[in-house]
Amino acid sequence: SDYIEATETQYIGFGFPTFNVVTDTKKEKRMAHVDPRDRKTYVFKDEGPYYQDYQVSKYAYTMSKAGWDCLRHWEIIGNGCVPIFLNIANSPRFVMTRAPKALMTKIEFFFRNEPKYLDREYEYFQSEIVAHFMKYNTTKGVAEYFLSDLSKPTW
């Protein structure tokens, strides 16, 4: 488990390489192929086709597996796709502290209960999640956070 006794300033999670971000993409299908609940969907051998699938998809499933934080969440957003983060509302408080958990909770709720609303407001949700991601979850955002945390007094 990646849960530890911590404070928000002690937690550094994964960061998606800023130079790999592609968010302005044409959507050709609703769901990305890979579904972490089904091992058979892990068909991509190379990063290029894997990322391309996210780039042409509106949504992609993600979830906690070996732990809550993993690069898959950021690969999805970093390729212009909106994550459907299963059960995100039950994530521990001090895990993924810089993730847009409230927004991902809303997205999952609408995906399950009001999918037509989510589709109608897709551009809004995509722009909100990408804006948060760019500020906090890219390697640049993680590095800036780390460096700012180093300058804080520890006493």
Solvent accessible surface area in square Angstrom, and as a share of the most:
residue,aa,sasa,rsa
1,S,131,0.84
2,D,40,0.21
3,Y,92,0.35
4,I,94,0.48
5,E,148,0.66
6,A,13,0.10
7,T,73,0.43
8,E,86,0.39
9,T,59,0.34
10,Q,121,0.54
11,Y,24,0.09
12,I,82,0.41
13,G,28,0.27
14,F,97,0.41
15,G,19,0.18
16,F,0,0.00
17,P,34,0.22
18,T,46,0.27
19,F,179,0.75
20,N,44,0.22
21,V,34,0.20
22,V,61,0.35
23,T,41,0.24
24,D,142,0.74
25,T,35,0.20
26,K,159,0.67
27,K,44,0.19
28,E,124,0.55
29,K,79,0.33
30,R,89,0.32
31,M,50,0.22
32,A,9,0.07
33,H,83,0.37
34,V,7,0.04
35,D,22,0.11
36,P,7,0.04
37,R,134,0.49
38,D,57,0.30
39,R,175,0.64
40,K,176,0.75
41,T,21,0.12
42,Y,79,0.30
43,V,76,0.44
44,F,64,0.26
45,K,187,0.79
46,D,95,0.49
47,E,101,0.45
48,G,48,0.46
49,P,69,0.43
50,Y,39,0.15
51,Y,20,0.08
52,Q,91,0.41
53,D,14,0.07
54,Y,2,0.01
55,Q,30,0.13
56,V,25,0.14
57,S,0,0.00
58,K,56,0.24
59,Y,0,0.00
60,A,0,0.00
61,Y,41,0.16
62,T,0,0.00
63,M,47,0.21
64,S,29,0.19
65,K,97,0.41
66,A,104,0.81
67,G,17,0.16
68,W,37,0.13
69,D,18,0.09
70,C,28,0.17
71,L,62,0.31
72,R,32,0.12
73,H,0,0.00
74,W,5,0.02
75,E,22,0.10
76,I,0,0.00
77,I,0,0.00
78,G,0,0.00
79,N,0,0.00
80,G,0,0.00
81,C,0,0.00
82,V,0,0.00
83,P,0,0.00
84,I,1,0.00
85,F,0,0.00
86,L,18,0.09
87,N,78,0.40
88,I,1,0.01
89,A,72,0.56
90,N,104,0.53
91,S,17,0.11
92,P,37,0.23
93,R,193,0.70
94,F,42,0.17
95,V,0,0.00
96,M,4,0.02
97,T,29,0.17
98,R,51,0.18
99,A,11,0.08
100,P,11,0.07
101,K,42,0.18
102,A,76,0.59
103,L,29,0.14
104,M,0,0.00
105,T,48,0.28
106,K,111,0.47
107,I,0,0.00
108,E,14,0.06
109,F,108,0.45
110,F,43,0.18
111,F,31,0.13
112,R,147,0.54
113,N,82,0.42
114,E,88,0.39
115,P,56,0.35
116,K,164,0.69
117,Y,74,0.28
118,L,0,0.00
119,D,50,0.26
120,R,168,0.61
121,E,58,0.26
122,Y,13,0.05
123,E,142,0.63
124,Y,113,0.43
125,F,5,0.02
126,Q,29,0.13
127,S,62,0.40
128,E,75,0.33
129,I,0,0.00
130,V,22,0.13
131,A,64,0.49
132,H,49,0.22
133,F,0,0.00
134,M,80,0.36
135,K,128,0.54
136,Y,56,0.21
137,N,6,0.03
138,T,1,0.00
139,T,61,0.36
140,K,123,0.52
141,G,3,0.03
142,V,27,0.16
143,A,48,0.37
144,E,93,0.42
145,Y,25,0.09
146,F,87,0.36
147,L,112,0.56
148,S,57,0.37
149,D,41,0.21
150,L,115,0.57
151,S,92,0.59
152,K,97,0.41
153,P,92,0.58
154,T,139,0.81
155,W,253,0.89
